[in-house]
């Protein structure tokens, strides 16, 4: 999504490649609940408490990181 609501449980799907079991998702450098579905799909579950632009990235267990995505909350 381009925008999510604050103070509401949110789940986003993250599509990419080379994900593995144990891949983590971070929102504003805070680890959030991540569900590994496949090497190209993850789900991240979190609550944003502040309005604004938040940074989302993923990290594989070998510490390889994705580019940072911007996520707006309203």
KOLTOR-816221 format. One record per residue (C-alpha): residue number from 1; chain; x negated, y negated, z. Coordinates in steps of 0.1 Angstrom, whole numbers, plus 5000, padded with zeros to 4 digits. Example, Ala and Ser with C-alpha at 12.3 -4.5 7.8 and 13.67 -1.06 7.14 Angstrom:
residues 2
<seq = 1; mol = A; c1 = 4877; c2 = 5045; c3 = 5078> .
<seq = 2; mol = A; c1 = 4863; c2 = 5011; c3 = 5071> .
//
This chain:
residues 74
<seq = 1; mol = A; c1 = 5000; c2 = 5000; c3 = 5000> .
<seq = 2; mol = A; c1 = 4990; c2 = 4964; c3 = 4995> .
<seq = 3; mol = A; c1 = 5005; c2 = 4953; c3 = 5028> .
<seq = 4; mol = A; c1 = 5016; c2 = 4971; c3 = 5060> .
<seq = 5; mol = A; c1 = 5035; c2 = 4959; c3 = 5090> .
<seq = 6; mol = A; c1 = 5019; c2 = 4952; c3 = 5123> .
<seq = 7; mol = A; c1 = 5027; c2 = 4971; c3 = 5155> .
<seq = 8; mol = A; c1 = 5042; c2 = 5000; c3 = 5135> .
<seq = 9; mol = A; c1 = 5028; c2 = 5035; c3 = 5130> .
<seq = 10; mol = A; c1 = 5014; c2 = 5035; c3 = 5095> .
<seq = 11; mol = A; c1 = 5001; c2 = 5064; c3 = 5073> .
<seq = 12; mol = A; c1 = 4982; c2 = 5057; c3 = 5041> .
<seq = 13; mol = A; c1 = 4969; c2 = 5081; c3 = 5015> .
<seq = 14; mol = A; c1 = 4933; c2 = 5077; c3 = 5004> .
<seq = 15; mol = A; c1 = 4924; c2 = 5091; c3 = 4970> .
<seq = 16; mol = A; c1 = 4888; c2 = 5095; c3 = 4960> .
<seq = 17; mol = A; c1 = 4863; c2 = 5123; c3 = 4955> .
<seq = 18; mol = A; c1 = 4838; c2 = 5144; c3 = 4974> .
<seq = 19; mol = A; c1 = 4858; c2 = 5143; c3 = 5006> .
<seq = 20; mol = A; c1 = 4850; c2 = 5173; c3 = 5030> .
<seq = 21; mol = A; c1 = 4864; c2 = 5187; c3 = 5062> .
<seq = 22; mol = A; c1 = 4854; c2 = 5162; c3 = 5089> .
<seq = 23; mol = A; c1 = 4856; c2 = 5131; c3 = 5068> .
<seq = 24; mol = A; c1 = 4865; c2 = 5101; c3 = 5090> .
<seq = 25; mol = A; c1 = 4884; c2 = 5070; c3 = 5083> .
<seq = 26; mol = A; c1 = 4876; c2 = 5036; c3 = 5099> .
<seq = 27; mol = A; c1 = 4898; c2 = 5005; c3 = 5101> .
<seq = 28; mol = A; c1 = 4879; c2 = 4975; c3 = 5111> .
<seq = 29; mol = A; c1 = 4850; c2 = 4998; c3 = 5122> .
<seq = 30; mol = A; c1 = 4874; c2 = 5017; c3 = 5146> .
<seq = 31; mol = A; c1 = 4879; c2 = 5054; c3 = 5138> .
<seq = 32; mol = A; c1 = 4915; c2 = 5064; c3 = 5132> .
<seq = 33; mol = A; c1 = 4933; c2 = 5097; c3 = 5129> .
<seq = 34; mol = A; c1 = 4923; c2 = 5113; c3 = 5095> .
<seq = 35; mol = A; c1 = 4939; c2 = 5144; c3 = 5079> .
<seq = 36; mol = A; c1 = 4918; c2 = 5161; c3 = 5053> .
<seq = 37; mol = A; c1 = 4940; c2 = 5175; c3 = 5025> .
<seq = 38; mol = A; c1 = 4915; c2 = 5181; c3 = 4997> .
<seq = 39; mol = A; c1 = 4882; c2 = 5169; c3 = 4982> .
<seq = 40; mol = A; c1 = 4902; c2 = 5141; c3 = 4966> .
<seq = 41; mol = A; c1 = 4929; c2 = 5133; c3 = 4992> .
<seq = 42; mol = A; c1 = 4929; c2 = 5121; c3 = 5028> .
<seq = 43; mol = A; c1 = 4957; c2 = 5107; c3 = 5051> .
<seq = 44; mol = A; c1 = 4949; c2 = 5081; c3 = 5077> .
<seq = 45; mol = A; c1 = 4973; c2 = 5073; c3 = 5106> .
<seq = 46; mol = A; c1 = 4970; c2 = 5041; c3 = 5126> .
<seq = 47; mol = A; c1 = 4987; c2 = 5010; c3 = 5141> .
<seq = 48; mol = A; c1 = 4975; c2 = 4975; c3 = 5132> .
<seq = 49; mol = A; c1 = 4981; c2 = 4951; c3 = 5160> .
<seq = 50; mol = A; c1 = 4971; c2 = 4918; c3 = 5143> .
<seq = 51; mol = A; c1 = 4982; c2 = 4901; c3 = 5111> .
<seq = 52; mol = A; c1 = 4955; c2 = 4895; c3 = 5085> .
<seq = 53; mol = A; c1 = 4931; c2 = 4914; c3 = 5063> .
<seq = 54; mol = A; c1 = 4916; c2 = 4946; c3 = 5076> .
<seq = 55; mol = A; c1 = 4887; c2 = 4967; c3 = 5062> .
<seq = 56; mol = A; c1 = 4892; c2 = 5004; c3 = 5055> .
<seq = 57; mol = A; c1 = 4864; c2 = 5028; c3 = 5047> .
<seq = 58; mol = A; c1 = 4857; c2 = 5065; c3 = 5049> .
<seq = 59; mol = A; c1 = 4826; c2 = 5084; c3 = 5059> .
<seq = 60; mol = A; c1 = 4817; c2 = 5120; c3 = 5052> .
<seq = 61; mol = A; c1 = 4799; c2 = 5140; c3 = 5080> .
<seq = 62; mol = A; c1 = 4766; c2 = 5135; c3 = 5061> .
<seq = 63; mol = A; c1 = 4772; c2 = 5097; c3 = 5067> .
<seq = 64; mol = A; c1 = 4778; c2 = 5090; c3 = 5030> .
<seq = 65; mol = A; c1 = 4803; c2 = 5061; c3 = 5030> .
<seq = 66; mol = A; c1 = 4829; c2 = 5048; c3 = 5006> .
<seq = 67; mol = A; c1 = 4832; c2 = 5012; c3 = 4995> .
<seq = 68; mol = A; c1 = 4853; c2 = 4990; c3 = 5018> .
<seq = 69; mol = A; c1 = 4889; c2 = 4985; c3 = 5009> .
<seq = 70; mol = A; c1 = 4909; c2 = 4955; c3 = 5020> .
<seq = 71; mol = A; c1 = 4943; c2 = 4961; c3 = 5036> .
<seq = 72; mol = A; c1 = 4967; c2 = 4932; c3 = 5045> .
<seq = 73; mol = A; c1 = 4991; c2 = 4934; c3 = 5075> .
<seq = 74; mol = A; c1 = 5021; c2 = 4912; c3 = 5079> .
//
